[in-house]
Amino acid sequence: MGLFNRTKTATTATVQAPAGPDLAHLTGDWTVDAVHSEIGFSVRHAMVTNVKGRFTEYDGKLHLDGTTPGNSSADLVIKVASIDTNQAQRDEHLRTGDFFAAETYPEIRFRSISTEAVGEDSYRMNGELTIKDTTRPVVLDLEYTGSATDAYGAERVGFEGKAVVDRTDFGLTYNAALETGGVLIGEKVKLSFDISAVKAA
């Protein structure tokens, strides 16, 4: 199966596995339901533990083709000011020019390019991530978690994902040295996605 492959173009080759007829009902446009989804991250702090956070405001669109997965795509726009690490002073610092400069660069964007199926319900999505007007390639490991009709009659599809990025690639270079050696904030950031999307009428 394959859900999120992007249409082939002259410059992009995709690898796809045939989708069975049971996925034909997924074909169409979907909107990410932020109320029932979560976009999170974690980063090493003081060389000993991880600080976790999330973004609470974002818009995501999927176009799925359950019969021809190569025609599928995904786009996501995240509001930087919605960052939440459960500590208000830290969140305000993250919004400043030391980190995201939220007033100047209010959005983080992701656009899919291609995807390959790596298992029965597992996929590897290649895309472009833009932070502070800097765009870098990113690879997402995704797991399709199912589809259902909810209690209100809405069709839903779900997936979980993860990726690792280097924050310094996007100009997020703020740090401080520790007296015991090492630095206050790790450069590698683990991203996590738990997405529920609703099919457009």
Beta strands, then each sheet from edge to edge (+ up, - down):
strand 1: 28-32
strand 2: 38-45
strand 3: 49-55
strand 4: 58-64
strand 5: 73-79
strand 6: 83-84
strand 7: 107-117
strand 8: 122-131
strand 9: 134-149
strand 10: 155-166
strand 11: 185-199
sheet 1: 6+ 3- 2+ 11- 1+ 4- 5+ 7- 8+ 9- 10+
end
